[in-house]
Amino acid sequence: MIKVVTLLFKRPDLSAEEFRDYYESHHRFLGEKYLSPHALKYIRRYPILAGDGAETPGFDVMMEVWFDNYYSMEAAMADMSTEAAQRELAEDEEQLFDRDRTQSFIVDECESDLDDVDADELADV
């Protein structure tokens, strides 16, 4: 499984509520439009402060896009790289993001199935 993880930052003039509302009521549909033929999942993760005095993680939403393989990811990127798609995405992103701060990376996932873990066997680890 290949994932594209992107840390996105809201424009400074938007509140967290305005940012999330616009993303979920408008911008996400552009993501779905271009990603749905190729991706398995398109997830937005908004940080929740852990408690009093908790530091913010420094980003406003972590976006994950899951792909079966590199070929699917490359096909999605090709769809989003057309001149029309770039124009449509950029115009909408200007309403929402501080685009200069965006950080994106590709990760390969390794997952532990905790249902299969025997706690007694791990006692000496």
GUGU-64458 format. One record per atom (N, C-alpha, C): residue number from 1; residue in three letters; atom name; y, x, z. Coordinates in steps of 0.2 Angstrom, whole numbers, plus 5000, padded with zeros to 4 digits. Example, Ala and Ser with C-alpha at 12.3 -4.5 7.8 and 13.67 -1.06 7.14 Angstrom:
<recs>
{rec 1,'ALA','N',{4972,5066,5039}};
{rec 1,'ALA','CA',{4978,5062,5039}};
{rec 1,'ALA','C',{4984,5066,5039}};
{rec 2,'SER','N',{4989,5064,5035}};
{rec 2,'SER','CA',{4995,5068,5036}};
{rec 2,'SER','C',{5000,5064,5039}};
</recs>
This chain:
<recs>
{rec 1,'MET','N',{4994,5004,5000}};
{rec 1,'MET','CA',{5000,5000,5000}};
{rec 1,'MET','C',{5006,5004,5000}};
{rec 2,'ILE','N',{5011,5003,4996}};
{rec 2,'ILE','CA',{5017,5007,4995}};
{rec 2,'ILE','C',{5023,5002,4997}};
{rec 3,'LYS','N',{5027,5005,5001}};
{rec 3,'LYS','CA',{5033,5001,5004}};
{rec 3,'LYS','C',{5039,5004,5002}};
{rec 4,'VAL','N',{5044,5000,5000}};
{rec 4,'VAL','CA',{5051,5003,5000}};
{rec 4,'VAL','C',{5055,5000,5006}};
{rec 5,'VAL','N',{5057,5005,5010}};
{rec 5,'VAL','CA',{5061,5003,5016}};
{rec 5,'VAL','C',{5068,5005,5015}};
{rec 6,'THR','N',{5073,5000,5016}};
{rec 6,'THR','CA',{5080,5001,5015}};
{rec 6,'THR','C',{5084,4999,5021}};
{rec 7,'LEU','N',{5088,5003,5023}};
{rec 7,'LEU','CA',{5092,5002,5029}};
{rec 7,'LEU','C',{5099,5000,5026}};
{rec 8,'LEU','N',{5101,4994,5027}};
{rec 8,'LEU','CA',{5107,4991,5024}};
{rec 8,'LEU','C',{5112,4990,5030}};
{rec 9,'PHE','N',{5119,4991,5028}};
{rec 9,'PHE','CA',{5124,4990,5033}};
{rec 9,'PHE','C',{5129,4985,5030}};
{rec 10,'LYS','N',{5131,4980,5034}};
{rec 10,'LYS','CA',{5136,4975,5032}};
{rec 10,'LYS','C',{5143,4978,5031}};
{rec 11,'ARG','N',{5147,4974,5027}};
{rec 11,'ARG','CA',{5154,4976,5027}};
{rec 11,'ARG','C',{5157,4976,5033}};
{rec 12,'PRO','N',{5162,4980,5035}};
{rec 12,'PRO','CA',{5165,4980,5042}};
{rec 12,'PRO','C',{5169,4973,5043}};
{rec 13,'ASP','N',{5171,4970,5038}};
{rec 13,'ASP','CA',{5175,4964,5039}};
{rec 13,'ASP','C',{5170,4958,5041}};
{rec 14,'LEU','N',{5164,4958,5040}};
{rec 14,'LEU','CA',{5159,4953,5041}};
{rec 14,'LEU','C',{5156,4953,5048}};
{rec 15,'SER','N',{5156,4947,5052}};
{rec 15,'SER','CA',{5152,4947,5058}};
{rec 15,'SER','C',{5144,4948,5056}};
{rec 16,'ALA','N',{5141,4949,5062}};
{rec 16,'ALA','CA',{5133,4949,5061}};
{rec 16,'ALA','C',{5131,4943,5058}};
{rec 17,'GLU','N',{5134,4937,5061}};
{rec 17,'GLU','CA',{5131,4930,5059}};
{rec 17,'GLU','C',{5133,4929,5052}};
{rec 18,'GLU','N',{5139,4931,5050}};
{rec 18,'GLU','CA',{5141,4930,5043}};
{rec 18,'GLU','C',{5137,4934,5038}};
{rec 19,'PHE','N',{5135,4940,5040}};
{rec 19,'PHE','CA',{5131,4944,5036}};
{rec 19,'PHE','C',{5124,4941,5035}};
{rec 20,'ARG','N',{5121,4939,5040}};
{rec 20,'ARG','CA',{5114,4937,5040}};
{rec 20,'ARG','C',{5114,4930,5036}};
{rec 21,'ASP','N',{5119,4926,5037}};
{rec 21,'ASP','CA',{5119,4919,5034}};
{rec 21,'ASP','C',{5120,4920,5027}};
{rec 22,'TYR','N',{5124,4925,5024}};
{rec 22,'TYR','CA',{5125,4926,5017}};
{rec 22,'TYR','C',{5119,4929,5014}};
{rec 23,'TYR','N',{5116,4933,5018}};
{rec 23,'TYR','CA',{5110,4937,5015}};
{rec 23,'TYR','C',{5104,4931,5014}};
{rec 24,'GLU','N',{5103,4927,5019}};
{rec 24,'GLU','CA',{5098,4923,5019}};
{rec 24,'GLU','C',{5099,4916,5015}};
{rec 25,'SER','N',{5105,4915,5014}};
{rec 25,'SER','CA',{5107,4909,5010}};
{rec 25,'SER','C',{5108,4910,5003}};
{rec 26,'HIS','N',{5109,4916,5001}};
{rec 26,'HIS','CA',{5111,4918,4994}};
{rec 26,'HIS','C',{5108,4924,4992}};
{rec 27,'HIS','N',{5109,4930,4995}};
{rec 27,'HIS','CA',{5107,4936,4992}};
{rec 27,'HIS','C',{5100,4937,4991}};
{rec 28,'ARG','N',{5096,4935,4996}};
{rec 28,'ARG','CA',{5089,4935,4996}};
{rec 28,'ARG','C',{5086,4932,4990}};
{rec 29,'PHE','N',{5089,4927,4987}};
{rec 29,'PHE','CA',{5086,4924,4981}};
{rec 29,'PHE','C',{5087,4929,4975}};
{rec 30,'LEU','N',{5092,4933,4975}};
{rec 30,'LEU','CA',{5092,4938,4969}};
{rec 30,'LEU','C',{5086,4943,4970}};
{rec 31,'GLY','N',{5085,4945,4976}};
{rec 31,'GLY','CA',{5079,4949,4978}};
{rec 31,'GLY','C',{5072,4946,4975}};
{rec 32,'GLU','N',{5072,4940,4977}};
{rec 32,'GLU','CA',{5066,4936,4975}};
{rec 32,'GLU','C',{5065,4936,4968}};
{rec 33,'LYS','N',{5071,4934,4964}};
{rec 33,'LYS','CA',{5071,4934,4957}};
{rec 33,'LYS','C',{5068,4940,4954}};
{rec 34,'TYR','N',{5070,4946,4956}};
{rec 34,'TYR','CA',{5068,4952,4953}};
{rec 34,'TYR','C',{5061,4955,4956}};
{rec 35,'LEU','N',{5060,4953,4962}};
{rec 35,'LEU','CA',{5054,4956,4965}};
{rec 35,'LEU','C',{5048,4952,4964}};
{rec 36,'SER','N',{5048,4946,4964}};
{rec 36,'SER','CA',{5042,4941,4964}};
{rec 36,'SER','C',{5037,4943,4959}};
{rec 37,'PRO','N',{5039,4945,4953}};
{rec 37,'PRO','CA',{5033,4946,4948}};
{rec 37,'PRO','C',{5029,4952,4950}};
{rec 38,'HIS','N',{5031,4957,4955}};
{rec 38,'HIS','CA',{5028,4963,4956}};
{rec 38,'HIS','C',{5026,4964,4963}};
{rec 39,'ALA','N',{5030,4962,4968}};
{rec 39,'ALA','CA',{5029,4964,4975}};
{rec 39,'ALA','C',{5025,4959,4978}};
{rec 40,'LEU','N',{5022,4961,4984}};
{rec 40,'LEU','CA',{5018,4957,4988}};
{rec 40,'LEU','C',{5022,4953,4993}};
{rec 41,'LYS','N',{5027,4957,4996}};
{rec 41,'LYS','CA',{5031,4954,5001}};
{rec 41,'LYS','C',{5038,4957,5001}};
{rec 42,'TYR','N',{5043,4953,5003}};
{rec 42,'TYR','CA',{5050,4955,5003}};
{rec 42,'TYR','C',{5052,4953,5010}};
{rec 43,'ILE','N',{5053,4957,5014}};
{rec 43,'ILE','CA',{5055,4956,5021}};
{rec 43,'ILE','C',{5062,4959,5023}};
{rec 44,'ARG','N',{5065,4955,5027}};
{rec 44,'ARG','CA',{5071,4957,5030}};
{rec 44,'ARG','C',{5070,4957,5038}};
{rec 45,'ARG','N',{5072,4963,5041}};
{rec 45,'ARG','CA',{5071,4963,5048}};
{rec 45,'ARG','C',{5078,4965,5051}};
{rec 46,'TYR','N',{5080,4960,5055}};
{rec 46,'TYR','CA',{5087,4961,5059}};
{rec 46,'TYR','C',{5086,4963,5066}};
{rec 47,'PRO','N',{5089,4968,5068}};
{rec 47,'PRO','CA',{5088,4971,5074}};
{rec 47,'PRO','C',{5090,4966,5080}};
{rec 48,'ILE','N',{5086,4967,5085}};
{rec 48,'ILE','CA',{5088,4963,5091}};
{rec 48,'ILE','C',{5089,4968,5097}};
{rec 49,'LEU','N',{5094,4967,5101}};
{rec 49,'LEU','CA',{5096,4972,5106}};
{rec 49,'LEU','C',{5091,4971,5112}};
{rec 50,'ALA','N',{5088,4976,5114}};
{rec 50,'ALA','CA',{5082,4976,5119}};
{rec 50,'ALA','C',{5085,4974,5126}};
{rec 51,'GLY','N',{5091,4974,5128}};
{rec 51,'GLY','CA',{5094,4972,5134}};
{rec 51,'GLY','C',{5101,4975,5135}};
{rec 52,'ASP','N',{5103,4974,5141}};
{rec 52,'ASP','CA',{5110,4976,5143}};
{rec 52,'ASP','C',{5110,4984,5142}};
{rec 53,'GLY','N',{5115,4986,5139}};
{rec 53,'GLY','CA',{5116,4993,5138}};
{rec 53,'GLY','C',{5112,4996,5132}};
{rec 54,'ALA','N',{5108,4992,5129}};
{rec 54,'ALA','CA',{5104,4995,5123}};
{rec 54,'ALA','C',{5108,4997,5118}};
{rec 55,'GLU','N',{5107,5002,5114}};
{rec 55,'GLU','CA',{5110,5004,5109}};
{rec 55,'GLU','C',{5108,5001,5102}};
{rec 56,'THR','N',{5113,5000,5098}};
{rec 56,'THR','CA',{5111,4997,5092}};
{rec 56,'THR','C',{5108,5002,5087}};
{rec 57,'PRO','N',{5103,5000,5083}};
{rec 57,'PRO','CA',{5100,5005,5079}};
{rec 57,'PRO','C',{5104,5008,5074}};
{rec 58,'GLY','N',{5110,5006,5072}};
{rec 58,'GLY','CA',{5115,5009,5068}};
{rec 58,'GLY','C',{5115,5005,5061}};
{rec 59,'PHE','N',{5110,5001,5059}};
{rec 59,'PHE','CA',{5110,4997,5053}};
{rec 59,'PHE','C',{5110,4990,5055}};
{rec 60,'ASP','N',{5111,4986,5050}};
{rec 60,'ASP','CA',{5112,4979,5051}};
{rec 60,'ASP','C',{5105,4975,5049}};
{rec 61,'VAL','N',{5102,4977,5044}};
{rec 61,'VAL','CA',{5095,4974,5042}};
{rec 61,'VAL','C',{5091,4980,5039}};
{rec 62,'MET','N',{5085,4980,5041}};
{rec 62,'MET','CA',{5080,4984,5037}};
{rec 62,'MET','C',{5076,4980,5032}};
{rec 63,'MET','N',{5076,4981,5026}};
{rec 63,'MET','CA',{5073,4978,5021}};
{rec 63,'MET','C',{5066,4981,5019}};
{rec 64,'GLU','N',{5061,4978,5019}};
{rec 64,'GLU','CA',{5055,4981,5016}};
{rec 64,'GLU','C',{5052,4977,5010}};
{rec 65,'VAL','N',{5050,4980,5005}};
{rec 65,'VAL','CA',{5047,4977,5000}};
{rec 65,'VAL','C',{5040,4981,4999}};
{rec 66,'TRP','N',{5035,4977,4999}};
{rec 66,'TRP','CA',{5028,4979,4999}};
{rec 66,'TRP','C',{5025,4978,4992}};
{rec 67,'PHE','N',{5022,4984,4990}};
{rec 67,'PHE','CA',{5019,4984,4983}};
{rec 67,'PHE','C',{5011,4986,4984}};
{rec 68,'ASP','N',{5007,4984,4979}};
{rec 68,'ASP','CA',{5000,4986,4979}};
{rec 68,'ASP','C',{4999,4993,4977}};
{rec 69,'ASN','N',{5004,4996,4973}};
{rec 69,'ASN','CA',{5003,5002,4970}};
{rec 69,'ASN','C',{5010,5005,4967}};
{rec 70,'TYR','N',{5010,5011,4965}};
{rec 70,'TYR','CA',{5016,5014,4962}};
{rec 70,'TYR','C',{5018,5010,4955}};
{rec 71,'TYR','N',{5013,5008,4952}};
{rec 71,'TYR','CA',{5014,5005,4945}};
{rec 71,'TYR','C',{5018,4998,4946}};
{rec 72,'SER','N',{5016,4994,4951}};
{rec 72,'SER','CA',{5020,4988,4953}};
{rec 72,'SER','C',{5027,4990,4955}};
{rec 73,'MET','N',{5028,4995,4959}};
{rec 73,'MET','CA',{5034,4997,4961}};
{rec 73,'MET','C',{5039,4999,4955}};
{rec 74,'GLU','N',{5036,5003,4951}};
{rec 74,'GLU','CA',{5040,5005,4945}};
{rec 74,'GLU','C',{5042,4999,4941}};
{rec 75,'ALA','N',{5037,4994,4940}};
{rec 75,'ALA','CA',{5039,4989,4936}};
{rec 75,'ALA','C',{5045,4985,4939}};
{rec 76,'ALA','N',{5045,4984,4945}};
{rec 76,'ALA','CA',{5050,4980,4949}};
{rec 76,'ALA','C',{5057,4984,4948}};
{rec 77,'MET','N',{5056,4991,4949}};
{rec 77,'MET','CA',{5062,4995,4948}};
{rec 77,'MET','C',{5065,4995,4941}};
{rec 78,'ALA','N',{5061,4994,4936}};
{rec 78,'ALA','CA',{5063,4994,4929}};
{rec 78,'ALA','C',{5066,4987,4928}};
{rec 79,'ASP','N',{5064,4982,4931}};
{rec 79,'ASP','CA',{5067,4975,4930}};
{rec 79,'ASP','C',{5074,4975,4933}};
{rec 80,'MET','N',{5075,4979,4939}};
{rec 80,'MET','CA',{5081,4979,4942}};
{rec 80,'MET','C',{5086,4984,4939}};
{rec 81,'SER','N',{5083,4988,4934}};
{rec 81,'SER','CA',{5087,4993,4931}};
{rec 81,'SER','C',{5091,4991,4925}};
{rec 82,'THR','N',{5089,4985,4923}};
{rec 82,'THR','CA',{5093,4983,4916}};
{rec 82,'THR','C',{5100,4982,4918}};
{rec 83,'GLU','N',{5104,4983,4913}};
{rec 83,'GLU','CA',{5111,4982,4913}};
{rec 83,'GLU','C',{5113,4975,4916}};
{rec 84,'ALA','N',{5110,4970,4914}};
{rec 84,'ALA','CA',{5112,4963,4917}};
{rec 84,'ALA','C',{5110,4963,4924}};
{rec 85,'ALA','N',{5104,4965,4926}};
{rec 85,'ALA','CA',{5102,4965,4933}};
{rec 85,'ALA','C',{5106,4969,4938}};
{rec 86,'GLN','N',{5108,4975,4935}};
{rec 86,'GLN','CA',{5112,4980,4939}};
{rec 86,'GLN','C',{5119,4977,4940}};
{rec 87,'ARG','N',{5122,4973,4935}};
{rec 87,'ARG','CA',{5128,4970,4936}};
{rec 87,'ARG','C',{5128,4964,4941}};
{rec 88,'GLU','N',{5123,4960,4940}};
{rec 88,'GLU','CA',{5122,4954,4945}};
{rec 88,'GLU','C',{5121,4956,4952}};
{rec 89,'LEU','N',{5116,4961,4953}};
{rec 89,'LEU','CA',{5115,4964,4960}};
{rec 89,'LEU','C',{5121,4967,4963}};
{rec 90,'ALA','N',{5125,4971,4959}};
{rec 90,'ALA','CA',{5131,4975,4962}};
{rec 90,'ALA','C',{5136,4970,4964}};
{rec 91,'GLU','N',{5137,4965,4959}};
{rec 91,'GLU','CA',{5143,4960,4961}};
{rec 91,'GLU','C',{5141,4956,4967}};
{rec 92,'ASP','N',{5135,4955,4968}};
{rec 92,'ASP','CA',{5133,4951,4975}};
{rec 92,'ASP','C',{5133,4956,4981}};
{rec 93,'GLU','N',{5131,4962,4980}};
{rec 93,'GLU','CA',{5130,4967,4985}};
{rec 93,'GLU','C',{5137,4968,4988}};
{rec 94,'GLU','N',{5142,4968,4983}};
{rec 94,'GLU','CA',{5149,4969,4985}};
{rec 94,'GLU','C',{5152,4964,4990}};
{rec 95,'GLN','N',{5149,4958,4990}};
{rec 95,'GLN','CA',{5151,4953,4995}};
{rec 95,'GLN','C',{5148,4954,5002}};
{rec 96,'LEU','N',{5143,4958,5002}};
{rec 96,'LEU','CA',{5139,4959,5008}};
{rec 96,'LEU','C',{5139,4966,5011}};
{rec 97,'PHE','N',{5137,4971,5007}};
{rec 97,'PHE','CA',{5135,4977,5010}};
{rec 97,'PHE','C',{5141,4982,5010}};
{rec 98,'ASP','N',{5140,4987,5014}};
{rec 98,'ASP','CA',{5144,4993,5014}};
{rec 98,'ASP','C',{5139,4998,5010}};
{rec 99,'ARG','N',{5140,4998,5003}};
{rec 99,'ARG','CA',{5135,5001,4999}};
{rec 99,'ARG','C',{5134,5008,4999}};
{rec 100,'ASP','N',{5140,5011,5001}};
{rec 100,'ASP','CA',{5140,5019,5002}};
{rec 100,'ASP','C',{5135,5021,5008}};
{rec 101,'ARG','N',{5133,5017,5012}};
{rec 101,'ARG','CA',{5129,5019,5018}};
{rec 101,'ARG','C',{5122,5017,5017}};
{rec 102,'THR','N',{5120,5014,5012}};
{rec 102,'THR','CA',{5113,5012,5011}};
{rec 102,'THR','C',{5109,5018,5011}};
{rec 103,'GLN','N',{5103,5017,5014}};
{rec 103,'GLN','CA',{5098,5022,5015}};
{rec 103,'GLN','C',{5091,5019,5013}};
{rec 104,'SER','N',{5088,5022,5008}};
{rec 104,'SER','CA',{5082,5019,5005}};
{rec 104,'SER','C',{5076,5025,5005}};
{rec 105,'PHE','N',{5070,5023,5006}};
{rec 105,'PHE','CA',{5065,5028,5005}};
{rec 105,'PHE','C',{5058,5024,5004}};
{rec 106,'ILE','N',{5053,5028,5001}};
{rec 106,'ILE','CA',{5047,5025,5000}};
{rec 106,'ILE','C',{5042,5028,5005}};
{rec 107,'VAL','N',{5038,5024,5008}};
{rec 107,'VAL','CA',{5033,5026,5013}};
{rec 107,'VAL','C',{5026,5023,5011}};
{rec 108,'ASP','N',{5021,5027,5013}};
{rec 108,'ASP','CA',{5014,5026,5012}};
{rec 108,'ASP','C',{5011,5024,5019}};
{rec 109,'GLU','N',{5008,5018,5020}};
{rec 109,'GLU','CA',{5007,5016,5026}};
{rec 109,'GLU','C',{5000,5017,5028}};
{rec 110,'CYS','N',{4999,5019,5035}};
{rec 110,'CYS','CA',{4993,5020,5038}};
{rec 110,'CYS','C',{4993,5015,5044}};
{rec 111,'GLU','N',{4988,5011,5045}};
{rec 111,'GLU','CA',{4988,5006,5050}};
{rec 111,'GLU','C',{4981,5006,5054}};
{rec 112,'SER','N',{4982,5005,5061}};
{rec 112,'SER','CA',{4976,5005,5065}};
{rec 112,'SER','C',{4975,4998,5066}};
{rec 113,'ASP','N',{4968,4996,5066}};
{rec 113,'ASP','CA',{4966,4989,5068}};
{rec 113,'ASP','C',{4964,4989,5075}};
{rec 114,'LEU','N',{4969,4987,5079}};
{rec 114,'LEU','CA',{4968,4987,5086}};
{rec 114,'LEU','C',{4963,4982,5089}};
{rec 115,'ASP','N',{4961,4978,5085}};
{rec 115,'ASP','CA',{4955,4973,5087}};
{rec 115,'ASP','C',{4949,4977,5087}};
{rec 116,'ASP','N',{4948,4983,5084}};
{rec 116,'ASP','CA',{4942,4987,5084}};
{rec 116,'ASP','C',{4942,4993,5089}};
{rec 117,'VAL','N',{4948,4993,5093}};
{rec 117,'VAL','CA',{4948,4999,5097}};
{rec 117,'VAL','C',{4945,4997,5104}};
{rec 118,'ASP','N',{4941,5002,5106}};
{rec 118,'ASP','CA',{4937,5001,5113}};
{rec 118,'ASP','C',{4941,5005,5118}};
{rec 119,'ALA','N',{4945,5002,5122}};
{rec 119,'ALA','CA',{4949,5005,5127}};
{rec 119,'ALA','C',{4945,5010,5131}};
{rec 120,'ASP','N',{4939,5009,5133}};
{rec 120,'ASP','CA',{4935,5013,5137}};
{rec 120,'ASP','C',{4934,5020,5134}};
{rec 121,'GLU','N',{4933,5020,5127}};
{rec 121,'GLU','CA',{4932,5026,5123}};
{rec 121,'GLU','C',{4938,5030,5123}};
{rec 122,'LEU','N',{4944,5027,5124}};
{rec 122,'LEU','CA',{4950,5031,5123}};
{rec 122,'LEU','C',{4952,5033,5130}};
{rec 123,'ALA','N',{4949,5032,5135}};
{rec 123,'ALA','CA',{4951,5033,5142}};
{rec 123,'ALA','C',{4952,5041,5143}};
{rec 124,'ASP','N',{4948,5045,5139}};
{rec 124,'ASP','CA',{4948,5052,5140}};
{rec 124,'ASP','C',{4952,5056,5135}};
{rec 125,'VAL','N',{4956,5052,5131}};
{rec 125,'VAL','CA',{4960,5055,5125}};
{rec 125,'VAL','C',{4966,5057,5128}};
</recs>
